[in-house]
């Protein structure tokens, strides 16, 4: 990679990428992101987590700018504490999509992320949160998932792997929704046509930054659209094979400060 800092925007996924397994960011990664800021480049979190589940982490990182949340369905202004852009998943359409998937594979277990900066994560009976540290509210029956507008649906199956469930869901759902896989135990339905690239492009345009000026880091198939949009995509060593196949570079794992290793090479010390 050219050692000259050619990137005005550093876009990082969270889980499995910037975050370690215990949901913390290493001191080395924090220092590397500080280099980015001192060089005049912007750091933008681009995550599948909805805005309410990202707000505390952004505060810990000292982020007061934009963040792309909810798989690209939300652009959140951390400084103002509000959503600048948000796309909802139609609830009747979501129910239809779930029915089509269950017609193929039997019962699935579902959760939803509600829209808005204070939206809840609701989980139906039988659904196990893949991230036990993230707050969720258990409801009594599936119908209760649709009580408020939602941004996405999360799916799990008792026996199918994530890859198998995602493949079946894509075939069953078709154009009703975008199906993506964002981490272990995390297959999701989101508004049709919405991806991480959607929200990232909107945020970058607001910042006056072009796609070729962006460097993106990720670890899962939901990061593929982001890699396709950005000037360069770097996959973590722990990344899913589908993302590694389209990456321009592979760095060390999230546990081994893979993001910091790349950024230290790009952005010189003071």
PLY file of the C-alpha trace (Angstrom):
ply
format ascii 1.0
element vertex 270
property float x
property float y
property float z
element edge 269
property int vertex1
property int vertex2
end_header
0.00 0.00 0.00
1.23 3.53 -0.83
2.63 5.01 2.42
1.32 8.48 1.54
-1.93 9.16 3.44
-4.32 9.18 0.51
-7.50 8.63 2.47
-9.77 11.34 3.82
-12.23 8.87 5.35
-11.60 5.76 7.44
-14.76 3.65 7.67
-14.71 0.90 10.28
-17.16 -1.82 11.15
-17.45 -2.51 14.88
-18.05 -6.16 15.84
-15.18 -8.39 14.78
-13.33 -5.40 13.33
-12.65 -2.39 15.57
-14.09 -4.04 18.69
-12.36 -6.87 20.46
-14.35 -9.85 21.65
-15.12 -8.15 24.96
-16.68 -5.14 23.17
-13.73 -2.86 23.95
-11.37 -0.89 21.70
-7.66 -1.38 22.38
-5.43 1.51 23.39
-3.39 0.93 20.25
-6.47 1.27 18.04
-7.53 4.44 19.86
-4.07 5.89 19.34
-4.14 5.00 15.64
-7.51 6.70 15.19
-6.10 9.76 16.95
-3.38 9.83 14.26
-6.11 9.83 11.64
-7.82 12.80 13.26
-4.58 14.79 13.62
-3.89 14.24 9.92
-7.26 15.81 9.08
-8.98 12.59 7.98
-12.36 11.49 9.35
-13.22 8.26 11.15
-16.71 6.96 10.49
-18.24 4.00 12.30
-20.30 1.88 9.87
-22.11 -0.83 11.79
-25.05 -3.16 11.77
-25.91 -2.10 15.29
-28.81 0.36 15.48
-28.16 3.89 16.71
-29.36 3.28 20.32
-26.88 0.39 20.68
-24.02 2.51 19.29
-24.46 5.73 21.23
-22.56 4.65 24.40
-19.64 3.32 22.37
-19.41 6.49 20.29
-19.29 8.47 23.52
-16.44 6.29 24.81
-14.52 6.91 21.56
-15.15 10.63 21.75
-17.01 10.58 18.43
-19.17 13.66 17.94
-19.63 13.40 14.18
-21.61 11.07 11.93
-22.05 7.31 12.26
-23.73 4.87 9.90
-25.92 2.44 11.86
-28.49 -0.30 11.29
-26.72 -1.81 8.25
-26.86 1.53 6.46
-30.50 2.30 7.25
-29.53 5.09 9.65
-27.14 8.04 9.53
-26.73 9.29 13.09
-25.29 12.62 14.22
-23.58 11.84 17.53
-22.99 15.49 18.37
-26.64 16.45 17.94
-28.00 13.13 19.22
-30.37 12.71 16.29
-30.90 10.72 13.12
-30.21 12.65 9.94
-31.58 9.86 7.77
-33.52 6.70 8.50
-35.27 4.03 6.44
-37.90 1.78 7.98
-38.69 -1.80 7.08
-42.41 -2.15 6.43
-43.80 -4.37 9.17
-46.38 -6.19 7.03
-43.70 -6.87 4.46
-41.42 -8.19 7.21
-44.13 -10.61 8.38
-44.61 -11.80 4.80
-40.88 -12.34 4.39
-40.71 -14.35 7.61
-43.60 -16.52 6.42
-41.82 -17.25 3.13
-38.64 -18.23 4.96
-40.45 -20.49 7.42
-42.26 -22.16 4.53
-38.82 -23.33 3.38
-36.98 -24.16 6.63
-39.59 -24.43 9.38
-39.58 -22.27 12.48
-37.13 -19.40 12.76
-36.68 -17.17 15.78
-36.91 -13.44 15.22
-35.97 -10.14 16.81
-36.40 -6.57 15.61
-34.59 -3.29 16.04
-37.07 -0.46 16.43
-36.52 2.74 14.50
-35.37 5.93 16.24
-32.59 7.05 18.58
-34.37 5.46 21.54
-35.69 2.36 19.76
-35.60 -0.97 21.57
-34.40 -4.37 20.44
-37.31 -6.78 20.91
-36.84 -10.56 20.88
-39.52 -13.22 20.59
-39.60 -16.44 22.65
-36.76 -18.76 21.64
-34.51 -16.07 20.17
-31.04 -15.93 21.74
-29.09 -12.68 21.49
-25.75 -13.26 19.71
-24.30 -10.37 21.73
-25.42 -10.94 25.33
-23.97 -7.57 26.37
-26.46 -5.71 24.18
-29.78 -4.86 25.86
-32.96 -6.46 24.58
-36.56 -6.76 25.68
-38.26 -10.15 25.46
-41.85 -10.09 24.25
-44.54 -12.71 24.74
-45.32 -13.50 21.10
-44.24 -12.61 17.60
-47.09 -10.17 17.02
-45.59 -8.00 19.75
-42.51 -7.40 17.58
-44.53 -5.15 15.30
-45.83 -2.72 17.93
-43.63 0.18 16.69
-41.83 1.04 13.42
-38.71 -1.07 12.83
-35.47 -0.75 10.91
-34.68 -4.47 10.54
-35.43 -8.05 11.55
-32.84 -10.46 12.95
-33.20 -14.20 12.36
-31.87 -17.40 13.91
-32.56 -21.07 13.17
-32.18 -24.03 15.51
-30.07 -26.16 13.16
-29.10 -24.23 10.02
-25.78 -22.42 9.89
-25.74 -18.69 9.27
-24.60 -19.24 5.69
-27.36 -21.77 5.07
-30.07 -19.60 6.60
-28.90 -16.53 4.66
-28.93 -18.45 1.37
-32.43 -19.80 1.94
-33.68 -16.39 3.07
-32.33 -14.65 -0.04
-34.02 -17.16 -2.31
-37.33 -17.04 -0.41
-37.52 -13.28 0.13
-36.38 -12.10 -3.28
-36.87 -8.35 -3.68
-39.04 -7.95 -0.56
-36.00 -7.16 1.58
-32.21 -7.16 1.61
-30.82 -10.23 3.38
-27.40 -9.96 4.97
-25.17 -11.72 7.48
-23.32 -9.46 9.90
-21.83 -11.80 12.47
-22.17 -15.17 14.19
-25.86 -15.84 14.74
-26.86 -12.67 12.93
-28.82 -13.05 9.69
-30.88 -9.95 9.00
-33.68 -8.57 6.87
-33.46 -4.87 6.09
-35.24 -2.51 3.69
-34.83 -3.55 0.07
-31.83 -1.91 -1.56
-30.38 -0.66 1.72
-26.81 -1.71 2.57
-23.87 -0.29 4.46
-22.83 1.38 1.22
-26.13 3.27 1.12
-25.59 4.98 4.45
-21.84 5.39 3.93
-22.36 7.14 0.60
-24.86 9.53 2.17
-22.58 10.33 5.10
-19.55 10.80 2.86
-21.47 13.12 0.58
-22.47 15.20 3.58
-18.79 15.41 4.54
-17.73 16.27 0.99
-15.65 13.10 0.62
-15.54 10.96 -2.54
-15.66 7.17 -2.60
-12.07 6.86 -3.84
-10.91 8.77 -0.75
-12.38 6.16 1.59
-10.61 3.24 3.23
-12.96 0.63 4.72
-12.37 -2.13 7.28
-14.72 -5.07 7.90
-15.11 -8.74 8.69
-18.45 -10.06 7.41
-20.47 -10.35 4.16
-22.54 -7.30 5.12
-19.34 -5.30 4.57
-19.08 -6.32 0.89
-21.17 -3.38 -0.42
-19.03 -1.02 1.66
-15.86 -2.48 0.13
-17.34 -2.16 -3.34
-18.11 1.51 -2.72
-14.86 2.55 -1.02
-11.55 3.19 -2.71
-9.96 0.34 -0.77
-11.30 -2.46 1.42
-9.28 -4.18 4.15
-10.57 -7.43 5.66
-9.58 -8.66 9.09
-7.73 -11.97 9.44
-10.83 -13.30 11.19
-13.11 -12.19 8.33
-15.65 -14.38 6.55
-14.25 -15.98 3.35
-16.77 -14.08 1.20
-15.36 -10.74 2.36
-11.74 -11.85 2.07
-12.45 -12.81 -1.54
-13.29 -9.21 -2.48
-10.85 -7.39 -0.18
-7.88 -5.43 -1.50
-5.86 -6.36 1.57
-6.07 -8.62 4.62
-4.73 -7.36 7.94
-4.38 -8.96 11.35
-7.43 -9.92 13.40
-9.50 -7.59 15.55
-7.85 -9.11 18.62
-4.40 -8.29 17.19
-5.09 -4.63 16.35
-5.40 -5.22 12.61
-6.86 -1.76 11.98
-4.07 -0.05 13.92
-1.40 -1.93 11.96
-2.71 -0.51 8.67
-3.36 3.01 9.96
0.09 3.26 11.55
1.59 2.61 8.16
-0.57 5.20 6.45
-0.56 8.04 8.96
2.81 9.15 10.34
3.43 10.07 13.94
3.48 13.72 15.00
0 1
1 2
2 3
3 4
4 5
5 6
6 7
7 8
8 9
9 10
10 11
11 12
12 13
13 14
14 15
15 16
16 17
17 18
18 19
19 20
20 21
21 22
22 23
23 24
24 25
25 26
26 27
27 28
28 29
29 30
30 31
31 32
32 33
33 34
34 35
35 36
36 37
37 38
38 39
39 40
40 41
41 42
42 43
43 44
44 45
45 46
46 47
47 48
48 49
49 50
50 51
51 52
52 53
53 54
54 55
55 56
56 57
57 58
58 59
59 60
60 61
61 62
62 63
63 64
64 65
65 66
66 67
67 68
68 69
69 70
70 71
71 72
72 73
73 74
74 75
75 76
76 77
77 78
78 79
79 80
80 81
81 82
82 83
83 84
84 85
85 86
86 87
87 88
88 89
89 90
90 91
91 92
92 93
93 94
94 95
95 96
96 97
97 98
98 99
99 100
100 101
101 102
102 103
103 104
104 105
105 106
106 107
107 108
108 109
109 110
110 111
111 112
112 113
113 114
114 115
115 116
116 117
117 118
118 119
119 120
120 121
121 122
122 123
123 124
124 125
125 126
126 127
127 128
128 129
129 130
130 131
131 132
132 133
133 134
134 135
135 136
136 137
137 138
138 139
139 140
140 141
141 142
142 143
143 144
144 145
145 146
146 147
147 148
148 149
149 150
150 151
151 152
152 153
153 154
154 155
155 156
156 157
157 158
158 159
159 160
160 161
161 162
162 163
163 164
164 165
165 166
166 167
167 168
168 169
169 170
170 171
171 172
172 173
173 174
174 175
175 176
176 177
177 178
178 179
179 180
180 181
181 182
182 183
183 184
184 185
185 186
186 187
187 188
188 189
189 190
190 191
191 192
192 193
193 194
194 195
195 196
196 197
197 198
198 199
199 200
200 201
201 202
202 203
203 204
204 205
205 206
206 207
207 208
208 209
209 210
210 211
211 212
212 213
213 214
214 215
215 216
216 217
217 218
218 219
219 220
220 221
221 222
222 223
223 224
224 225
225 226
226 227
227 228
228 229
229 230
230 231
231 232
232 233
233 234
234 235
235 236
236 237
237 238
238 239
239 240
240 241
241 242
242 243
243 244
244 245
245 246
246 247
247 248
248 249
249 250
250 251
251 252
252 253
253 254
254 255
255 256
256 257
257 258
258 259
259 260
260 261
261 262
262 263
263 264
264 265
265 266
266 267
267 268
268 269
